[in-house]
């Protein structure tokens, strides 16, 4: 079983590596979310891919280093998320160079600029869904034993449903019809959770055990 306390003052190699990667995925998710992608009959914003990586990484960290460590990782994720939003707003407010590529002048604020409702929705949805994912992943341990992939799929699917409810409601309620949009997003995220989460957790756990050795093995 993983321990919730780290021994000594050093940070395990796997935790250091995945914490850096986690922060990068938090910041890029908002950028990729500007594109809608079609996956057969399903459609979803491209930001779901880094967000599912976040879900898988936090579950893998919980498996390797304990629930409290995973929760701390989620809380620290607010720093790059909010920092990226503030920095984007600052850069957008600056005048552009007169020789800047003209199509980029129009595209830049469209891709990086979001309404205050969407920014708030992203922060709330991130914190709630990621915290819920870690909590469910831990609580399901007694029901499924050591099957991290099963716990990961269930926790990811449920947390992504909540993520969709929060993000779309806060972003678009009163602006556009949200029922069909919400249903499609939920279905897509659940399907992707079944496909991607077991792979991500397996990579995180196996690589983490190789990096850290037997000390931090589950």
N, C-alpha and C positions, 0 to 999 in steps of 0.2 A: 504494500500500500504506500502511496506517496506521502511524504511528510509535508505539513504546512509550514514548517520552519526550516530555514536554510542554516546549515552548520557553518560556523566560521564567518569570516567577513568577506570572503571572496565570492564572486558571482559565478555560478556554473556557466560553462561555455555555451551550452544550448540556450540558457535563459538570456544571455547577453546577445547571442546571434538572433534569436527570434524576437526579442524586444525591439531591436533595430529594424528588422523586417516589418514588424507589426506597425511601428510608427510610420514607416513609408507607405504601407497599405492604407492607413487611416487618411493620409493626406491625398493620395492619388484617387481614392474612391469618389470624392466629390468632382474631380475633373472628368473621370471616365463616365460619371453619371449623366453628363451632357449628351451622350449618344444613346439612342434606343436601338437595341439589336433584336433581330428576329431569329428565333431558334425553332425552325419548323413553324408550327402554328402558334407558338408562344412568343411573346414579346416582353422585354424587360430592359431596364436601364443597365448600361454596361458596368455601372458601379457595383452591381451585385457580385461580380467576380472578386474584387478585392475584399468586399465585406464578408463573403463566404470564406475567404482565406483567413480573415480575422477570427471568424467563428471557429474554424478548424485549429488555428494556432492557439487560441485561448483554451480550447478543450484539450489539446495536446499538452499545453503547459500545466493545466490542472492535473492531468494524468501523471506527468513527470515530477512536478514540484509542489503540487497541492492546490487546493481551491483558493486559499488566501493569496497565494502568489499570483494566480490567474486573475483574481479580482483586482489586485494592485496593478497588474498590467493593463487591465481595462480602464481603470481610473486614470492612469498615466496617459492613456490614449487621448484623453481630452486635451492635453497640452498641444500636440501637433495638430489636432483637429481645429481647435479654436485659433491657434497661431496661424494656420494656413488660411483660414477665413479672413482674419484681420489683415494679414499681409496681402491677400488678393484684393481686398477692398482698397487698401492703401495704393497698390500699384495701379489699379484701375483709375483711381482719382488723379494720378499724375498725367500731365500732358504727354502725348506720344511724339516721338521724333518725326519730323516732317518727311524724312526719307524712308520711313517704315513701310514695308510692303502693304499696299492699300487693302487687299482682302483681309490681311491679318488685323488691321485697325478695327474693322467691323466685327471680325470673328472673336477677338480676344475677350471683350466684355460679355459676349453672348455665352462663351464657354465657361469663363471663370466667375462671371457676375450672376448672383442669384438674388431672389427676393429675400427680405428679412424673414418671411415665414418659412421659406425652404431652408434657410440657414439654421433657424431655431429648430425646425423639424429634424434636420440632420443630427444636431447635437442631442436632442431628446431621444430620438429613435436609436442612435448609437448606444448611448449609456444604458437605456432600458433593455434593449434586445441583447446586448453583449453580456450584461450582468445576469439577465435571465438565463442565457445559454449556459453560463458557468454554473449557476445554481442548479439548473435541471440536470446538467451533466453529472454533478456530484450526487444529487438526490436519487438519480436512477441507478447508481452503483449497486445499491442493495437489491434491486430487482433484476439486474442483468449481469451482475458479477463483473468479471474482467473484460467483458466485450465492449471495449471502448468505442468501436465503430457503431454499434447499435445505440449506445447512449448518445453518441455524437449526432447521429441522424435524427433521433427523436428530439433532442434538445435544439438542434439547428432548425428543424422544420417548425417547431412551435415558436421559437424566438423570432424567426423570420416572418411568421404570420403577424406577430405583435409589432415587429419593425414596420411592416407594410401598413398596418392599421394606423400607427402613430404618424408615420411620415406623410402618407397621402392625406389623412384627415387634417393634419396641421397645415400642410402645404396648400391644399386645393379645396377644402370645404368652403362652400359658398361662392367659389370661383368657377367651378365646372362640375359636371356630374362625376362622382367618384366610385360608384358601385361597380361598374364594369371594369374600370381601371384597377381597382383594388383586388377584385377577384382574379383577374389575369395575372397581376403581379404575385399574388399569394401562390397560385398554382405553379407559376414558373419557379419561384424560390423554393417551394417544397420539392419539386422535381430535381432541381439543381442540388439541393441539400442531400438527396439520396445518392446522387451521382458523384459529387465532388468531396463531401465531408469525410467519408471513410478514407479516401485517398490522402487527403491533407493530414488527417490525424495520424495515419500510418507513417507518413513521411516525417512528421514532427517527432513522434515518439521514437521511431527507429533511429533517426539521425541524432536525436537528443541522447539516447542511450549510448550510442557510439562515441559522441563527444564527451559525455560526462563519466562514462564507465559505470560500474555497478552501484556507485554510491547513491545516485539519484534514481535508480530504476524503480518502476512501480512494482 
